[in-house]
Amino acid sequence: MEGTKSEVMKVHFAPMEGITGHVFRSAYSRHFSGISEYYSPFLTPNQTRKLTSREMEDVRPENNRGICLIPRFLRIRQRIFCGRPGS
């Protein structure tokens, strides 16, 4: 059509806890195209500012090759996350 602008629609892949881990994302991206960004389930660093081995495995770059993964962090206290001791 004349005078119309073609817009590209971005599709974002939202997580479902326990279902859409790195294995699912990799398989999905091999068989389906068109996803602009994939989002990780919320990562929750503990009081020592560490992630669980499962969380680390899920966001490792080598487990998410060929996709744009956006990690999402959920924190309770800013001081813990920023490395400042205190409550």
RACOR-V264724 format. One record per backbone hydrogen bond with DSSP energy under -0.5 kcal/mol. NH is the residue of the N-H (numbers start at 1). CO is the residue of the C=O. Records with the same first field share a line. If there is no record, write none. Layout:
NH=CO, CO
//
This chain:
4=1
7=5
9=7
11=34
13=37
14=12
19=16
20=16
21=19
25=21
26=22
27=23
28=24
29=25
30=26
31=27
32=28
36=11, 34
37=11
38=68
39=13
40=70
43=72
45=43
46=50
49=46
56=52
57=53
58=54
59=55
60=56
63=60
64=61
67=64
69=67
70=38
71=69
72=41
74=43
80=77
81=77
82=78
83=79, 80
84=79
85=83
//
